[in-house]
Amino acid sequence: MNASLTPGQTKVEQVKLLIDGQWVESKTTEWRDVVNPATQQVLARVPFATSEEVDAAIAAGQRAFKTWRDTPIGARMRIMLKLQALIREHSKRIAVVLSAEQGKTIADAEGDIFRGLEVVEHACSIGSLQMGEFAENVAGGVDTYTLRQPIGVCAGITPFNFPAMIPLWMFPMAIVCGNTFVLKPSEQDPLSTMMLVELALEAGVPAGVLNVVHGGKQVVDALCTHTDIKAISFVGSTEVGTHVYNLAGQHGKRVQSMMGAKNHAVVLPDANRTQTLNALVGAGFGAAGQRCMATSVAVLVGKAREWLPELKALAANLKVNAGSEPGTDVGPLISKRAKERVLGLIESGIKEGATLELDGRDVSVPGYEQGNFVGPTLFSGVTTDMQIYTQEIFGPVLVVLEVDTLDEAIALVNRNPFGNGTGLFTQSGAAARKFQNEIDVGQVGINIPIPVPVPFFSFTGSRGSKLGDLGPYGKQVVQFYTQTKTVTSRWFDDDSVNDGVNTTISLR
C-alpha cells in the first residue's frame, strides 16, 4: 500500500492525497515529517494541501454524491461487510505501522483498530439503522411516513491519539448513510489512517465517495467554511474543537465536536481493592495517558486514602519502553513538544505544593535515548486550583485528591468544567445508583475505568467536553448524517366522494 511504511525502512515516502479515487502527489510547498516518537526516525513526509486541492476533493465528493445517494442500501451495506473483513485481515500489519508512528504498544494499537472495527461492523446494520417510520390512515385516506436521507458532502477532522479508531468512527457511518466524505487525518501520524482508507477503496467505495486531504489550520478552516460541506465531525483538543464548532456553525454546518477531558475515578473504601488499583493504573498510564477517556484524577474517599502506597507501588512497576518492544506498558509521547508540555505541568505541580509521589521525568530507555518518554508520575495532596488538576495533561500523570464522603466526591466532579467520562468503584448498589443519577458527566462507568460505550450506543460527553447535540457513533450518528423528510399522502380513485374546499389546516 502506497501510504504504509515499514518501521526501519530507509526510504522516506511522501504521503499522498486521495481525490476522486486517485492518489495525488500534492503540489504544496509545505510539508511535515512523520516521526517515530521512540527513535525520532522520519517515517514519511505529509503535505499540507493547497486550497485548490481541498476544493478539488470537495468537488469530487459533490459529483459522487449525485449517484452515491441513490446507490441501494444493500450495496452500501455489502461494502461495509467487505471493509470489516479486510480490516480484520490486515489489522496486525496496520498495528505495527500505527505503533511506529504514534508510539503505542502493539497490543494497544490493535485495540485502537478493533474499537474502530466495531463501528464498521455496526455500519453493516444500516438497513435497520436508517429506517424511517410509517403511520397509516392518520386522517381519512391519509398516510404519513418519514424518510432518513443523506445530506451531502461531509468532513472529518481526526486527532493523533487514535489514528485508526477515530477515522473509523467517521467515514464508514457517513458514507453508508449515502453521503460522501472528505477526511483530514492528523498530520502527526497519518500512515495507519491511509492504510484503512486504501482498504475502503479495495472494499468497493467508489471514486469520489471518500477523499483525503492533509494539513493544519488552513485546511481545517477551508473545510469549515466551504459552501458544499454540510457537516463536520471533529475529535481533538478543546481549543481547536471550539474553533471548529464556532467557525463551521457560523457557516451553516452541522457540527459534532468531541473535545478535552479531565476524567475522575471515585474510589469508595468498599471497592474491590485489587481490581480497583489495577484499573486506576491501567486507565491512568496506558497509552502514555494520551486518551481523551484516560483516568487522570483519582478521588479517594474516606479510608480509601490508605490505598495510596499500593497505587504508587503498582505504577512504579510499569515498564517504559518503545511500543514495539515486548512487555511495554508505557510508550513515548507523540512529540518532543508534547513531552515538554507534560514536563512543564509536572514542574508546576511541584511548585504549587502537590506531593510528587512518583517521578517519571528522568526515565531513560536503553537503545531509545532520543525517545519522547515520560514515566508514570503520581501526585498526592492535589487541590482543585492547581494546574495539574485544572488542565488536561495528556500524559502519564495521575493526580490524587481526597474527600470524606461520596457527596463531596460528586460535588467535586460536577464542579470540574469537563464532562467526558467518570467512574465509581464500589460494591454498593445504592452508592452506584446515587452516583450515576447525580453525576453531571456524559459517560459513567461503575467499576469500569474507561466507560466508552459499544457502537450500539452513542459516545456522548457533556459540558466542556462536547459541543453539538449528537454523538459520533451509534444511533445518534445516523441522525447526524441524515435529514428527516416527512411525507403526507392521499390517493384518490375515480369514484372518490368530493369533500369540497377545505380552508382549515386540518386533515379530514
Disulfide bonds with the S-S distance in Angstrom:
none
